[in-house]
Amino acid sequence: MAWFMYFINNILGQAVFIIGLVVIVGMIAQKKKWHQILPSAIKTMIGFTMINVGGQTLGMALLPLQPMFSRIFGMEMLSTDIGAAQAESLVDIGSEMALIFAFGFMTNLLLARFTRFKYVHLSAHVSFFYAGLIAALLKFNTSLSFVPLVAIGSIILGLYMTLSCAYVAPLMKPVKGGEGFTLAHSSSVGLLIAAGIGRFFGNKEHDLEELQIPKQFNFLREMTIALTLVMTLLFLVVGLFAGPGWVSENVSNGQDIVVFSILRGVEFGVWITVVITGVRMMLSEIIPAFHGIANKIIPNSIPGLDIPLLFPNYPTSVIVGFLMSLFAGLVGMVVLGAINFPIVVFPALIPTFFTGAVTAIMGNAHGGRRGALLGSFVNGLILIFGQAFLLGMVGSYAPIMRILSETDYAFYGPILGWFLQMIGV
Protein backbone atom coordinates (compact mmCIF):
# COMPACT_ATOMS: atom_id res chain seq x y z
CA MET A 1 0.00 0.00 0.00
CA ALA A 2 2.85 2.38 0.85
CA TRP A 3 4.36 2.12 -2.64
CA PHE A 4 0.93 2.73 -4.22
CA MET A 5 0.38 5.90 -2.16
CA TYR A 6 3.90 6.99 -3.08
CA PHE A 7 3.07 6.49 -6.76
CA ILE A 8 -0.16 8.49 -6.46
CA ASN A 9 1.30 11.39 -4.50
CA ASN A 10 4.69 11.67 -6.22
CA ILE A 11 4.10 10.44 -9.77
CA LEU A 12 0.41 10.45 -10.65
CA GLY A 13 -0.12 13.56 -8.50
CA GLN A 14 2.36 15.47 -10.64
CA ALA A 15 0.44 16.59 -13.70
CA VAL A 16 3.65 17.21 -15.66
CA PHE A 17 4.46 13.47 -15.55
CA ILE A 18 1.02 12.57 -16.89
CA ILE A 19 1.45 15.04 -19.76
CA GLY A 20 4.91 13.68 -20.55
CA LEU A 21 3.65 10.09 -20.41
CA VAL A 22 0.81 10.94 -22.81
CA VAL A 23 3.33 12.22 -25.36
CA ILE A 24 5.60 9.20 -24.92
CA VAL A 25 2.75 6.67 -25.25
CA GLY A 26 1.25 8.52 -28.20
CA MET A 27 4.53 8.68 -30.10
CA ILE A 28 5.36 5.04 -29.34
CA ALA A 29 1.95 4.15 -30.78
CA GLN A 30 2.97 6.06 -33.92
CA LYS A 31 6.25 4.05 -33.99
CA LYS A 32 8.43 7.11 -33.60
CA LYS A 33 12.14 6.67 -32.79
CA TRP A 34 13.51 7.41 -29.30
CA HIS A 35 15.44 10.43 -30.58
CA GLN A 36 12.10 11.89 -31.76
CA ILE A 37 10.19 10.94 -28.60
CA LEU A 38 12.62 12.32 -26.02
CA PRO A 39 12.85 15.94 -27.21
CA SER A 40 9.10 16.09 -27.85
CA ALA A 41 8.32 14.82 -24.33
CA ILE A 42 10.78 17.28 -22.77
CA LYS A 43 9.40 20.25 -24.73
CA THR A 44 5.84 19.30 -23.80
CA MET A 45 6.73 19.00 -20.11
CA ILE A 46 8.58 22.33 -20.19
CA GLY A 47 5.65 24.01 -21.94
CA PHE A 48 3.18 22.55 -19.44
CA THR A 49 5.35 23.65 -16.52
CA MET A 50 5.52 27.18 -17.92
CA ILE A 51 1.71 27.24 -18.15
CA ASN A 52 1.26 25.75 -14.70
CA VAL A 53 3.86 27.84 -12.86
CA GLY A 54 2.84 30.97 -14.75
CA GLY A 55 -0.83 30.38 -13.97
CA GLN A 56 -0.19 29.70 -10.29
CA THR A 57 1.98 32.80 -9.97
CA LEU A 58 -0.62 34.92 -11.76
CA GLY A 59 -3.14 33.79 -9.18
CA MET A 60 -0.77 34.46 -6.29
CA ALA A 61 -0.09 37.95 -7.66
CA LEU A 62 -3.77 38.77 -7.13
CA LEU A 63 -3.84 37.79 -3.47
CA PRO A 64 -2.65 41.17 -2.08
CA LEU A 65 -5.95 42.60 -3.37
CA GLN A 66 -7.91 40.51 -0.88
CA PRO A 67 -6.85 42.31 2.33
CA MET A 68 -7.38 45.63 0.56
CA PHE A 69 -10.94 44.67 -0.40
CA SER A 70 -11.50 43.39 3.13
CA ARG A 71 -10.41 46.79 4.45
CA ILE A 72 -12.68 48.67 2.02
CA PHE A 73 -15.76 46.61 2.86
CA GLY A 74 -14.99 46.35 6.58
CA MET A 75 -14.80 42.54 6.55
CA GLU A 76 -12.67 40.16 8.58
CA MET A 77 -9.41 39.51 6.72
CA LEU A 78 -9.15 35.81 5.84
CA SER A 79 -5.95 33.86 5.21
CA THR A 80 -4.50 33.88 1.69
CA ASP A 81 -1.72 31.34 2.37
CA ILE A 82 -2.48 28.53 -0.08
CA GLY A 83 0.15 26.17 1.35
CA ALA A 84 -1.18 26.51 4.90
CA ALA A 85 -4.80 26.21 3.73
CA GLN A 86 -4.02 23.05 1.75
CA ALA A 87 -2.17 21.46 4.70
CA GLU A 88 -5.07 22.26 7.02
CA SER A 89 -7.62 20.97 4.53
CA LEU A 90 -5.94 17.58 4.03
CA VAL A 91 -5.69 16.63 7.70
CA ASP A 92 -8.97 14.67 7.74
CA ILE A 93 -9.32 13.58 4.11
CA GLY A 94 -5.77 13.20 2.71
CA SER A 95 -5.86 9.43 2.11
CA GLU A 96 -9.42 9.44 0.74
CA MET A 97 -8.59 12.36 -1.58
CA ALA A 98 -5.45 10.68 -3.00
CA LEU A 99 -7.21 7.36 -3.68
CA ILE A 100 -10.31 9.00 -5.19
CA PHE A 101 -7.99 10.99 -7.46
CA ALA A 102 -6.11 7.86 -8.64
CA PHE A 103 -9.13 5.60 -9.14
CA GLY A 104 -11.16 8.47 -10.59
CA PHE A 105 -8.53 8.95 -13.30
CA MET A 106 -8.60 5.22 -14.05
CA THR A 107 -12.40 5.40 -14.28
CA ASN A 108 -12.08 8.24 -16.78
CA LEU A 109 -9.70 6.16 -18.93
CA LEU A 110 -12.05 3.16 -18.84
CA LEU A 111 -15.05 5.30 -19.78
CA ALA A 112 -13.07 6.85 -22.64
CA ARG A 113 -12.02 3.41 -23.88
CA PHE A 114 -15.33 1.54 -23.61
CA THR A 115 -18.09 4.15 -23.97
CA ARG A 116 -18.98 6.75 -26.57
CA PHE A 117 -17.56 9.52 -24.36
CA LYS A 118 -14.03 9.54 -25.78
CA TYR A 119 -12.54 12.26 -23.60
CA VAL A 120 -9.32 11.91 -21.60
CA HIS A 121 -9.10 14.48 -18.78
CA LEU A 122 -5.44 15.57 -18.64
CA SER A 123 -5.65 18.47 -16.16
CA ALA A 124 -4.49 16.44 -13.16
CA HIS A 125 -4.20 19.48 -10.87
CA VAL A 126 -7.89 20.20 -11.52
CA SER A 127 -9.07 16.66 -10.80
CA PHE A 128 -6.84 16.44 -7.69
CA PHE A 129 -8.60 19.30 -5.90
CA TYR A 130 -11.99 18.12 -7.16
CA ALA A 131 -11.21 14.73 -5.61
CA GLY A 132 -10.76 16.61 -2.34
CA LEU A 133 -14.17 18.25 -2.71
CA ILE A 134 -15.85 14.89 -3.33
CA ALA A 135 -13.99 13.28 -0.42
CA ALA A 136 -15.03 16.11 1.90
CA LEU A 137 -18.68 16.01 0.87
CA LEU A 138 -18.82 12.25 1.37
CA LYS A 139 -16.87 12.31 4.63
CA PHE A 140 -18.74 15.14 6.33
CA ASN A 141 -22.25 14.50 4.99
CA THR A 142 -22.50 10.69 5.20
CA SER A 143 -21.58 7.87 7.56
CA LEU A 144 -19.82 5.85 4.84
CA SER A 145 -16.77 3.85 5.89
CA PHE A 146 -13.41 4.22 4.15
CA VAL A 147 -13.75 1.65 1.34
CA PRO A 148 -17.27 2.54 0.08
CA LEU A 149 -16.41 6.24 0.41
CA VAL A 150 -13.39 5.83 -1.87
CA ALA A 151 -15.31 3.60 -4.29
CA ILE A 152 -18.28 5.96 -4.63
CA GLY A 153 -16.01 9.02 -4.75
CA SER A 154 -13.90 7.49 -7.54
CA ILE A 155 -16.97 6.78 -9.66
CA ILE A 156 -18.29 10.33 -9.12
CA LEU A 157 -14.91 11.84 -10.04
CA GLY A 158 -14.49 9.61 -13.11
CA LEU A 159 -17.96 10.56 -14.34
CA TYR A 160 -17.29 14.24 -13.68
CA MET A 161 -13.94 14.16 -15.53
CA THR A 162 -15.51 12.43 -18.53
CA LEU A 163 -18.85 14.19 -18.80
CA SER A 164 -17.58 17.72 -18.13
CA CYS A 165 -15.14 17.31 -21.03
CA ALA A 166 -17.97 15.85 -23.12
CA TYR A 167 -20.45 18.69 -22.75
CA VAL A 168 -17.77 21.35 -23.23
CA ALA A 169 -16.47 19.73 -26.44
CA PRO A 170 -19.34 20.88 -28.75
CA LEU A 171 -18.95 24.42 -27.40
CA MET A 172 -15.37 24.60 -28.73
CA LYS A 173 -16.34 24.77 -32.41
CA PRO A 174 -16.48 28.59 -32.71
CA VAL A 175 -13.57 29.17 -30.28
CA LYS A 176 -10.38 30.41 -31.95
CA GLY A 177 -7.42 28.15 -31.16
CA GLY A 178 -9.68 25.45 -29.72
CA GLU A 179 -9.15 22.86 -32.45
CA GLY A 180 -8.14 19.32 -31.54
CA PHE A 181 -9.00 19.35 -27.84
CA THR A 182 -11.70 20.04 -25.30
CA LEU A 183 -11.34 21.84 -21.97
CA ALA A 184 -10.73 19.91 -18.76
CA HIS A 185 -11.30 22.50 -16.06
CA SER A 186 -13.56 23.11 -13.09
CA SER A 187 -15.25 26.01 -14.88
CA SER A 188 -17.18 23.64 -17.16
CA VAL A 189 -20.69 24.54 -15.98
CA GLY A 190 -19.78 28.22 -16.28
CA LEU A 191 -18.73 27.59 -19.88
CA LEU A 192 -22.03 25.84 -20.58
CA ILE A 193 -24.02 28.70 -19.07
CA ALA A 194 -21.92 31.41 -20.78
CA ALA A 195 -22.36 29.74 -24.18
CA GLY A 196 -26.12 29.49 -23.61
CA ILE A 197 -26.40 33.12 -22.51
CA GLY A 198 -24.31 34.18 -25.50
CA ARG A 199 -26.52 32.32 -27.95
CA PHE A 200 -29.75 33.59 -26.40
CA PHE A 201 -28.89 37.22 -25.64
CA GLY A 202 -25.85 37.98 -27.75
CA ASN A 203 -24.65 38.33 -31.30
CA LYS A 204 -21.34 36.69 -32.11
CA GLU A 205 -20.88 39.02 -35.06
CA HIS A 206 -20.07 41.73 -32.48
CA ASP A 207 -16.77 40.17 -31.40
CA LEU A 208 -15.27 41.70 -28.26
CA GLU A 209 -11.79 41.11 -29.68
CA GLU A 210 -12.63 43.32 -32.68
CA LEU A 211 -13.71 46.26 -30.57
CA GLN A 212 -12.79 49.46 -32.36
CA ILE A 213 -10.24 51.58 -30.49
CA PRO A 214 -8.24 54.64 -31.59
CA LYS A 215 -5.19 53.75 -33.67
CA GLN A 216 -2.75 55.14 -31.11
CA PHE A 217 -4.11 52.63 -28.54
CA ASN A 218 -3.66 49.55 -30.73
CA PHE A 219 -0.87 48.40 -28.40
CA LEU A 220 -3.61 47.45 -25.93
CA ARG A 221 -4.50 44.50 -28.16
CA GLU A 222 -1.30 42.82 -26.98
CA MET A 223 -2.22 40.78 -23.90
CA THR A 224 1.03 41.36 -22.01
CA ILE A 225 0.78 45.15 -22.31
CA ALA A 226 -2.94 45.33 -21.65
CA LEU A 227 -2.87 43.09 -18.56
CA THR A 228 0.14 44.94 -17.14
CA LEU A 229 -1.63 48.29 -17.43
CA VAL A 230 -5.02 47.02 -16.21
CA MET A 231 -3.52 45.27 -13.18
CA THR A 232 -1.40 48.30 -12.32
CA LEU A 233 -4.49 50.50 -12.45
CA LEU A 234 -6.56 47.96 -10.47
CA PHE A 235 -4.00 47.77 -7.65
CA LEU A 236 -3.64 51.55 -7.60
CA VAL A 237 -7.38 52.29 -7.45
CA VAL A 238 -8.11 49.60 -4.85
CA GLY A 239 -5.09 50.75 -2.83
CA LEU A 240 -6.31 54.36 -2.85
CA PHE A 241 -9.70 53.29 -1.54
CA ALA A 242 -8.09 51.11 1.12
CA GLY A 243 -5.77 53.94 2.14
CA PRO A 244 -2.17 54.40 0.90
CA GLY A 245 -0.78 54.48 4.43
CA TRP A 246 -2.62 51.33 5.47
CA VAL A 247 -1.52 49.50 2.29
CA SER A 248 2.11 50.50 2.86
CA GLU A 249 1.98 49.24 6.44
CA ASN A 250 -0.07 46.05 6.00
CA VAL A 251 0.25 44.84 2.40
CA SER A 252 3.20 46.25 0.44
CA ASN A 253 5.97 45.84 3.04
CA GLY A 254 6.58 49.56 3.18
CA GLN A 255 6.52 50.21 -0.57
CA ASP A 256 4.83 53.36 -1.83
CA ILE A 257 1.43 52.54 -3.32
CA VAL A 258 2.42 53.73 -6.81
CA VAL A 259 5.63 51.67 -6.85
CA PHE A 260 3.78 48.67 -5.41
CA SER A 261 1.05 48.90 -8.07
CA ILE A 262 3.50 49.19 -10.95
CA LEU A 263 5.55 46.23 -9.72
CA ARG A 264 2.43 44.08 -9.34
CA GLY A 265 1.31 45.03 -12.86
CA VAL A 266 4.71 44.22 -14.36
CA GLU A 267 4.80 40.93 -12.45
CA PHE A 268 1.44 40.06 -13.97
CA GLY A 269 2.77 40.90 -17.43
CA VAL A 270 5.81 38.69 -16.92
CA TRP A 271 3.81 35.64 -15.93
CA ILE A 272 1.16 35.98 -18.63
CA THR A 273 4.07 36.06 -21.12
CA VAL A 274 5.39 32.84 -19.57
CA VAL A 275 1.93 31.26 -19.91
CA ILE A 276 1.57 32.28 -23.57
CA THR A 277 5.03 30.93 -24.44
CA GLY A 278 4.24 27.65 -22.68
CA VAL A 279 0.93 27.36 -24.53
CA ARG A 280 2.63 27.56 -27.91
CA MET A 281 5.35 25.08 -26.93
CA MET A 282 2.95 22.52 -25.45
CA LEU A 283 0.30 22.61 -28.17
CA SER A 284 2.85 22.11 -30.94
CA GLU A 285 3.86 18.78 -29.36
CA ILE A 286 0.93 17.25 -27.48
CA ILE A 287 -1.79 17.44 -30.16
CA PRO A 288 0.25 15.52 -32.81
CA ALA A 289 1.44 13.03 -30.16
CA PHE A 290 -2.11 12.41 -28.92
CA HIS A 291 -3.10 11.23 -32.39
CA GLY A 292 -1.25 7.99 -31.59
CA ILE A 293 -3.47 7.39 -28.57
CA ALA A 294 -6.57 8.37 -30.52
CA ASN A 295 -5.71 5.99 -33.36
CA LYS A 296 -4.26 2.99 -31.52
CA ILE A 297 -5.12 2.87 -27.79
CA ILE A 298 -8.37 4.77 -27.12
CA PRO A 299 -9.87 5.09 -30.61
CA ASN A 300 -11.24 8.52 -31.53
CA SER A 301 -10.30 9.95 -28.12
CA ILE A 302 -9.93 13.68 -27.54
CA PRO A 303 -7.64 15.25 -24.91
CA GLY A 304 -9.08 17.56 -22.26
CA LEU A 305 -6.60 20.37 -21.57
CA ASP A 306 -6.39 23.45 -19.36
CA ILE A 307 -8.02 26.82 -20.07
CA PRO A 308 -4.91 29.05 -20.47
CA LEU A 309 -4.47 27.46 -23.91
CA LEU A 310 -7.21 29.82 -25.12
CA PHE A 311 -5.85 33.01 -23.59
CA PRO A 312 -3.46 34.10 -26.41
CA ASN A 313 -6.32 34.51 -28.90
CA TYR A 314 -8.63 36.40 -26.52
CA PRO A 315 -6.67 39.12 -24.68
CA THR A 316 -9.62 41.51 -24.28
CA SER A 317 -11.98 38.77 -23.11
CA VAL A 318 -9.48 37.67 -20.45
CA ILE A 319 -9.40 41.17 -18.93
CA VAL A 320 -13.12 41.89 -19.28
CA GLY A 321 -14.07 38.46 -17.93
CA PHE A 322 -11.96 38.85 -14.81
CA LEU A 323 -13.27 42.35 -14.06
CA MET A 324 -16.92 41.39 -14.67
CA SER A 325 -16.68 38.26 -12.50
CA LEU A 326 -14.94 40.27 -9.78
CA PHE A 327 -17.65 42.94 -9.92
CA ALA A 328 -20.37 40.28 -9.73
CA GLY A 329 -18.61 38.66 -6.77
CA LEU A 330 -18.46 41.96 -4.90
CA VAL A 331 -22.16 42.55 -5.63
CA GLY A 332 -22.94 39.07 -4.33
CA MET A 333 -20.84 39.66 -1.22
CA VAL A 334 -22.82 42.83 -0.43
CA VAL A 335 -26.09 40.93 -0.90
CA LEU A 336 -24.94 38.14 1.45
CA GLY A 337 -23.95 40.76 4.01
CA ALA A 338 -27.30 42.54 3.68
CA ILE A 339 -29.23 39.34 4.43
CA ASN A 340 -26.83 38.45 7.29
CA PHE A 341 -25.76 35.17 5.73
CA PRO A 342 -24.15 33.09 8.50
CA ILE A 343 -20.88 32.38 6.63
CA VAL A 344 -18.65 35.34 5.72
CA VAL A 345 -17.72 34.97 2.04
CA PHE A 346 -15.26 36.99 -0.01
CA PRO A 347 -14.64 36.58 -3.79
CA ALA A 348 -11.84 34.04 -4.28
CA LEU A 349 -9.53 36.02 -6.55
CA ILE A 350 -7.60 33.19 -8.22
CA PRO A 351 -10.70 31.35 -9.54
CA THR A 352 -12.34 34.69 -10.28
CA PHE A 353 -9.51 35.52 -12.69
CA PHE A 354 -9.33 32.16 -14.48
CA THR A 355 -13.02 31.24 -14.62
CA GLY A 356 -14.00 34.84 -15.37
CA ALA A 357 -11.55 34.91 -18.27
CA VAL A 358 -12.63 31.62 -19.83
CA THR A 359 -16.39 32.23 -19.42
CA ALA A 360 -15.94 35.56 -21.20
CA ILE A 361 -14.04 33.76 -23.96
CA MET A 362 -16.84 31.23 -24.34
CA GLY A 363 -19.56 33.87 -24.09
CA ASN A 364 -17.80 35.95 -26.73
CA ALA A 365 -17.33 32.98 -29.08
CA HIS A 366 -21.07 32.24 -28.95
CA GLY A 367 -22.56 35.68 -28.39
CA GLY A 368 -20.01 38.41 -28.94
CA ARG A 369 -19.58 41.29 -26.48
CA ARG A 370 -22.92 40.79 -24.76
CA GLY A 371 -22.22 37.08 -24.30
CA ALA A 372 -18.80 37.84 -22.80
CA LEU A 373 -20.14 40.43 -20.36
CA LEU A 374 -23.23 38.51 -19.22
CA GLY A 375 -21.53 35.11 -19.16
CA SER A 376 -18.66 36.24 -16.94
CA PHE A 377 -21.02 38.26 -14.71
CA VAL A 378 -23.22 35.21 -14.07
CA ASN A 379 -20.04 33.20 -13.45
CA GLY A 380 -19.08 35.64 -10.69
CA LEU A 381 -22.49 35.27 -9.05
CA ILE A 382 -22.21 31.48 -9.11
CA LEU A 383 -18.76 31.69 -7.54
CA ILE A 384 -19.84 33.85 -4.60
CA PHE A 385 -23.26 32.36 -3.80
CA GLY A 386 -22.15 28.79 -4.47
CA GLN A 387 -19.13 29.20 -2.21
CA ALA A 388 -21.40 30.55 0.55
CA PHE A 389 -23.63 27.46 0.32
CA LEU A 390 -20.68 25.06 -0.03
CA LEU A 391 -18.45 26.06 2.89
CA GLY A 392 -20.78 24.68 5.56
CA MET A 393 -20.77 21.23 3.90
CA VAL A 394 -17.06 20.49 3.49
CA GLY A 395 -15.74 20.51 7.06
CA SER A 396 -11.94 20.76 7.22
CA TYR A 397 -11.76 21.28 3.43
CA ALA A 398 -13.23 24.78 3.83
CA PRO A 399 -9.91 26.72 4.08
CA ILE A 400 -8.74 25.69 0.60
CA MET A 401 -12.24 26.17 -0.83
CA ARG A 402 -12.18 29.80 0.34
CA ILE A 403 -9.17 30.34 -1.93
CA LEU A 404 -9.61 27.90 -4.84
CA SER A 405 -13.36 27.32 -5.15
CA GLU A 406 -14.08 27.48 -8.90
CA THR A 407 -17.38 27.42 -10.75
CA ASP A 408 -17.95 23.65 -10.72
CA TYR A 409 -17.16 23.46 -7.01
CA ALA A 410 -19.63 26.27 -6.33
CA PHE A 411 -22.36 24.83 -8.56
CA TYR A 412 -22.12 21.05 -8.28
CA GLY A 413 -20.74 20.96 -4.73
CA PRO A 414 -23.84 22.26 -2.93
CA ILE A 415 -26.10 20.11 -5.15
CA LEU A 416 -24.17 16.95 -4.21
CA GLY A 417 -24.07 18.02 -0.55
CA TRP A 418 -27.83 18.65 -0.42
CA PHE A 419 -28.48 15.33 -2.18
CA LEU A 420 -26.37 13.41 0.32
CA GLN A 421 -28.08 15.12 3.24
CA MET A 422 -31.52 14.46 1.73
CA ILE A 423 -31.02 10.72 1.22
CA GLY A 424 -29.34 10.37 4.63
CA VAL A 425 -26.61 7.89 3.64
ABEGO torsion letter per residue (X at the ends): XAAAAAAAAAAAABAAAAAAAAAAAAAAAAGBBAAAAAAAAAAAAAAAAAAAAAAAAAAAAAAAAAAAAAAAAGBBBBBABAAAAAAAAAAAAAAAAAAAAAAAAAAAAAAAAABABBBBBABAAAAAAAAAAAAAAAAAABABBAAAAAAAAAAAAAAAAAAAAAAAAAAAAABBGABGBBBBBAAAAAAAAAAAAAAAABBAABBAAABBBBAAAAAAABAAAAAAAAAAAAAAAAAAAAEAAAAAAAAAGGBBAAAAAAAAAAAAAAAAAAAAAAAAAAAAAAAAAAAAAAAAABBGBBBBBBAAAAAAABAAAAAAAAAAAAAAAAAAAAAAAAAGBABBBBBBAAAAAAAAAAAAAAAAAAAEAAAAAAAAAAAAAAAAAAAAAAAAAAEAAAAAAAAABBAAAAAAAAAAAAAAAAAGX
